[in-house]
Amino acid sequence: MAQYSHLPIYNEAFGLLREMYNRVPKFNKQYKYLLGGEMIKTNIEAIRLILEINNTRELGMRIKLLGNLVWCSESIIILLRIANELKQLGGEKSYLYLLEKTVALSKQAEGWRKSVSK
């Protein structure tokens, strides 16, 4: 099994997951389980995809998985916006911080996809 803890994209996704685990329990009950759970589930899926991409050597499969990773990061951005609109993140600074981390994850995934596609 290939190493993954040295990958900046893995560390970014893991840090984002840690931040979500700190914030989701503070959501109102009606949003905590559905919206918060979906945010965490999507982030875990992104981490799983990073590990799978890192272990896959077949080019076509890597490109497909990287497309899925980009989609996961975009989904997290959408979920964060919904949480912010519903006033569940505790303020604009919190939203901007999480959004910044998610955009960094998305940029890294897109860059990885471009480098693999060449």
C-alpha positions in Angstrom: 0.0 0.0 0.0 1.3 3.4 -1.0 2.0 6.1 1.6 -0.5 8.9 1.7 0.2 10.9 4.9 2.8 13.0 3.0 0.3 14.2 0.4 -0.7 17.8 0.9 -4.2 17.1 -0.5 -4.7 14.4 2.1 -3.6 16.7 4.9 -5.9 19.4 3.6 -8.9 17.0 3.5 -8.1 15.6 6.9 -7.8 19.1 8.4 -11.1 20.1 6.9 -12.7 17.0 8.3 -11.3 17.8 11.8 -12.8 21.3 11.5 -16.2 19.9 10.5 -16.2 17.5 13.4 -15.6 20.5 15.7 -18.4 22.6 14.1 -21.2 20.1 13.2 -22.2 19.3 16.9 -23.0 23.0 17.3 -25.6 22.9 14.5 -29.3 23.1 15.5 -30.8 19.7 15.9 -32.8 19.9 12.7 -29.6 20.5 10.6 -27.0 18.5 12.6 -27.9 15.0 11.4 -28.9 15.6 7.8 -26.8 18.6 6.6 -23.9 18.1 9.0 -23.9 14.4 8.4 -23.8 14.9 4.7 -20.9 17.4 5.0 -18.9 14.9 7.0 -19.8 11.9 4.8 -18.8 13.8 1.7 -15.5 14.8 3.2 -14.8 11.2 4.3 -15.6 10.2 0.7 -13.0 12.7 -0.5 -10.4 11.3 1.8 -11.2 7.7 0.6 -10.9 8.8 -3.0 -7.5 10.4 -2.3 -6.3 7.1 -0.9 -7.7 5.1 -3.8 -6.2 7.5 -6.4 -2.8 7.3 -4.7 -2.9 3.5 -4.8 -4.2 3.2 -8.4 -1.7 2.9 -11.2 -4.1 2.6 -14.2 -4.3 6.0 -15.9 -7.9 5.8 -17.0 -9.1 4.8 -13.5 -7.1 7.6 -11.9 -8.6 10.2 -14.2 -12.1 8.9 -13.4 -11.4 8.9 -9.6 -9.9 12.4 -9.8 -13.1 13.6 -11.5 -15.0 12.1 -8.6 -12.7 13.9 -6.1 -13.3 17.2 -7.8 -17.0 16.6 -7.6 -16.8 15.8 -3.9 -14.9 19.0 -3.2 -17.5 21.0 -5.2 -20.2 19.2 -3.2 -18.6 20.3 0.1 -18.6 23.9 -1.1 -22.3 23.7 -1.9 -23.1 22.1 1.5 -21.0 24.8 3.3 -22.9 27.5 1.5 -26.2 25.9 2.6 -25.0 25.7 6.2 -23.9 29.3 6.1 -27.3 30.5 4.6 -29.0 28.6 7.5 -26.7 30.3 10.0 -25.3 27.1 11.3 -21.5 27.9 11.1 -21.4 30.5 13.8 -20.5 33.5 11.7 -19.1 34.7 8.4 -15.4 34.2 9.5 -16.1 30.5 10.2 -17.7 30.1 6.8 -14.9 31.9 5.0 -12.3 29.8 6.8 -14.0 26.5 5.9 -14.6 27.7 2.4 -10.9 28.6 2.0 -9.8 25.2 3.1 -12.3 23.5 0.7 -11.3 25.7 -2.2 -7.7 24.8 -1.5 -8.7 21.1 -1.6 -10.6 21.6 -4.9 -7.6 23.4 -6.5 -5.3 20.6 -5.5 -7.6 18.0 -6.8 -8.0 19.9 -10.1 -4.2 20.3 -10.4 -3.7 16.6 -9.7 -6.2 15.8 -12.4 -4.5 18.1 -14.9 -1.1 16.6 -14.1 -2.3 13.0 -14.5 -4.1 13.9 -17.8 -0.9 15.1 -19.5 
